[in-house]
Amino acid sequence: FRMEAAEGETDILTVGRFTFSKLGFNKAIQIIRYAVNKKGWLVIDEIGPMELRGEGFTEILKEVLAIRKEKIVLVVREGLVGKVKEQFITQEAEIITDISLIKKLSF
């Protein structure tokens, strides 16, 4: 499915010059909600400006972090890590800035 808003789509979220489909976000949120209690890793790409202002994945992210205590990977731009951690992370978290270190997570 597409996250980018299609031409003429009116139910959208905007960040800078980018527009995103609310329908796309709703579909992604359904998938995350379905996967939250499944075994294995849960990866959410990406947590950013929309979530910091209470849009996008904000509510599902709060749900996931309340339910699941391990095997979560949140993709966050390096410049936003501190703000995302401050706003959302209440449990111990490991920040990985070098993708080669991700092997330590035992996927």
DAMORA-V236715 format. One record per residue. N is the residue number from 1. SS is DSSP state (alpha for helix, beta for strand, coil for the rest). BURIAL is b if it has 9 or more other ideal C-beta (glycine too) atoms within 8 Angstrom, else e. D_CENTER is the distance of its C-alpha to the mean C-alpha in Angstrom with 2 decimals. Layout:
# DAMORA-V236715
n->[N & N]
ss->[SS & SS]
burial->[BURIAL & BURIAL]
d_center->[D_CENTER & D_CENTER]
This chain:
# DAMORA-V236715
n->[1 & 2 & 3 & 4 & 5 & 6 & 7 & 8 & 9 & 10 & 11 & 12 & 13 & 14 & 15 & 16 & 17 & 18 & 19 & 20 & 21 & 22 & 23 & 24 & 25 & 26 & 27 & 28 & 29 & 30 & 31 & 32 & 33 & 34 & 35 & 36 & 37 & 38 & 39 & 40 & 41 & 42 & 43 & 44 & 45 & 46 & 47 & 48 & 49 & 50 & 51 & 52 & 53 & 54 & 55 & 56 & 57 & 58 & 59 & 60 & 61 & 62 & 63 & 64 & 65 & 66 & 67 & 68 & 69 & 70 & 71 & 72 & 73 & 74 & 75 & 76 & 77 & 78 & 79 & 80 & 81 & 82 & 83 & 84 & 85 & 86 & 87 & 88 & 89 & 90 & 91 & 92 & 93 & 94 & 95 & 96 & 97 & 98 & 99 & 100 & 101 & 102 & 103 & 104 & 105 & 106 & 107]
ss->[coil & coil & coil & beta & coil & coil & coil & coil & coil & coil & coil & beta & beta & beta & beta & coil & coil & beta & beta & beta & beta & alpha & alpha & alpha & alpha & alpha & alpha & alpha & alpha & alpha & alpha & alpha & alpha & alpha & alpha & coil & coil & coil & coil & coil & coil & beta & beta & beta & beta & beta & beta & coil & alpha & alpha & alpha & alpha & coil & coil & coil & coil & coil & alpha & alpha & alpha & alpha & alpha & alpha & alpha & alpha & alpha & alpha & coil & coil & coil & coil & beta & beta & beta & beta & beta & coil & alpha & alpha & alpha & alpha & alpha & alpha & alpha & alpha & alpha & alpha & alpha & coil & coil & coil & coil & coil & coil & coil & coil & coil & coil & alpha & alpha & alpha & alpha & alpha & alpha & alpha & coil & coil]
burial->[e & e & e & b & b & e & e & e & b & e & e & b & b & e & e & e & e & e & b & b & b & b & e & b & b & e & b & b & b & e & e & b & b & e & e & b & e & e & e & e & e & b & e & b & e & e & b & b & e & b & b & b & e & e & e & b & b & b & e & b & b & b & b & b & b & e & e & b & e & e & e & b & b & b & e & b & e & e & e & b & b & e & e & b & b & e & e & b & b & e & e & e & e & e & e & b & e & e & e & e & e & e & e & e & e & e & e]
d_center->[16.05 & 15.45 & 12.76 & 15.43 & 17.94 & 21.30 & 24.44 & 25.83 & 22.76 & 22.96 & 19.98 & 17.47 & 14.96 & 16.04 & 14.88 & 17.95 & 19.52 & 16.63 & 16.57 & 14.11 & 15.33 & 14.63 & 15.94 & 13.41 & 10.52 & 12.76 & 13.31 & 9.74 & 9.54 & 12.92 & 12.04 & 9.37 & 12.08 & 14.68 & 13.23 & 12.53 & 16.23 & 16.94 & 18.23 & 16.64 & 13.34 & 9.96 & 7.57 & 3.93 & 4.78 & 4.37 & 3.99 & 7.62 & 10.76 & 10.00 & 8.02 & 10.88 & 13.32 & 12.18 & 11.01 & 8.34 & 5.76 & 7.93 & 10.22 & 8.51 & 6.51 & 10.14 & 11.61 & 9.96 & 10.94 & 14.27 & 15.05 & 13.98 & 15.42 & 15.10 & 13.79 & 10.06 & 8.61 & 5.66 & 6.58 & 7.86 & 11.09 & 14.02 & 15.35 & 12.49 & 12.16 & 14.87 & 13.69 & 10.19 & 12.24 & 14.88 & 13.02 & 10.80 & 12.22 & 15.54 & 16.18 & 17.23 & 14.76 & 15.77 & 14.70 & 15.46 & 16.45 & 18.65 & 17.33 & 20.76 & 20.13 & 17.45 & 20.52 & 21.11 & 18.36 & 20.67 & 18.67]
